[in-house]
Amino acid sequence: MSYQATAPVDPASITVTTTEVVPPATVPGIEPLDINDLSEPQVFAYLHAINPHITRRMVRDAVLRKELRGVRRGNKHLFSRRIALAWMTGGVA
């Protein structure tokens, strides 16, 4: 059995990241719910604020099973608020 020394953790050195969802951009002629500007963590934050039963794993699994489809920009998928709400309610976007 090996002995591993533990040092006390300074609470000030711990950083906490939060994910914020900003209001959608205003584009003339496009409904704000249809703008693809939410990443996967932002989709979770948006839906979790509406329904606390939504978990990170539910959103991640929906993306992997392609139930929650978005557009790919660069190296990540972006989702619209309408698509996220339709997935949460079980409707068709």
N, C-alpha and C positions, 0 to 999 in steps of 0.2 A: 504494500500500500504506500502510495507516495503522499508526501505532505506538501500542500500547496498553501503558501502564505497569502493571506488576504489583507489588503490595505483598506483602511476606512475610506468610504466614498464621500467626496465633497458634494453636497447637494447643489452648490452653485455651479459646478462643472457639468451638470447634466443638462442637455438641451432637449426641449420638447418641440416637435414639429407639429404644426396644425395646418389643416387644409381648409382654405376659405374659398367660398364660391362667390364670385363677384357677379353683379347684374349683367345680363347679356348685352353685347354691343348693339348699338342701333344702326341698322343698315336699311336704307330706304327700299321699300318693296319686299322686304323679307320679315316674316313674323319672328319676334325675338325667341320664341320657343324652338324654332327650327334651325338656329345657328349652332353649328357643331363647335363648341368651345370648352367642353368639359372633359377632363381626363378621367381615368378610372377612379382615382381617389376622390376627385371632385364629384363624380356621380354618386359615390357612396355618401359623401357629406350632404349633398343635396337631397337624396332620397331618405337618408337617416333623419334629417331635420323634419321631414314630412311624416315618416313612419319609423318609429324607433325599433321596429322588429327587423328592419333591413340590416344585414350584417355585411362586413367587407367580403367575407367568403361567398355570400350569395351573389354579389356583384361580380366578383372575380370568376366564379363558375359560370355565370350567365355569359360573360365575355368569351370564355373558353369554349362553351357549347354553342356560341354564335346566336344565342337568344337575344343578346344585346349587341346590335350591330352599329358600328360607327364608321367614320371615315379615317383613313390612315394619312397622317401628316407627319412627315419626317420619320421619326422613330417611335411614334406612339399613336394610339387610337384616340380620336376625339368623338364625343357623343353629344347629341342635342338634348335639351330638356324634354322635348316632346317624346323622343325615343325612350328616355329613361322613365318617364311617367307611364308610357304605354306598357313597358316591360313590367313595371311595378303593379299596374292594375290588371295585367293579363290581356290587354287589348291589342289591337293592331294599329301600328303607327301609320 
